[in-house]
Amino acid sequence: MRSKRNVVADNLIVGSKEKPVHLLGGQHAVCEDRNNLVISSDPGFVDFKNGNFQLRSDALVFKMIPHFKPIPFDKMGLYADEFRK
């Protein structure tokens, strides 16, 4: 099945030469692609070289996509609980 009625919107895409629509099923995919920032350079990460991908408050993405929300990296990944200590 080809993708239909998908929306790819308001994303920061770093390091790609293309918008992500080509990933959704080929030439017959039906997809709306709007307001994505595709950039090949550092968009304003705190420390790109050392892997700190938090965005500075003056990052370009906040100007280009005004309602863009910072990615909560500190809330992602494994966490300590009764199964993980």
Residue pairs with C-beta under 8 A, 6 or more apart in sequence:
1 25
2 25
2 26
2 28
2 29
2 30
3 24
3 25
3 29
3 30
3 31
4 29
4 30
5 30
6 24
6 29
6 30
6 31
6 32
7 31
7 32
7 34
8 19
8 20
8 21
8 24
8 31
8 32
8 33
8 34
8 36
9 32
9 33
9 34
9 35
9 36
10 34
10 35
10 36
10 65
10 67
10 68
11 20
11 36
11 37
12 36
12 37
12 39
12 43
12 61
12 65
12 68
13 19
13 20
13 36
13 37
13 38
13 39
14 39
14 40
14 42
14 43
15 40
16 38
16 40
17 40
18 38
19 33
19 36
19 38
20 33
20 36
21 29
21 31
21 33
24 31
35 65
37 43
37 60
37 61
37 64
37 65
39 60
42 48
43 55
43 59
43 60
43 61
44 55
44 56
44 58
44 59
44 60
44 61
44 62
45 52
45 53
45 54
45 55
45 56
45 59
46 52
46 53
46 54
46 55
46 56
53 71
53 73
54 70
54 71
54 73
55 61
55 62
55 70
55 71
61 68
62 68
78 84
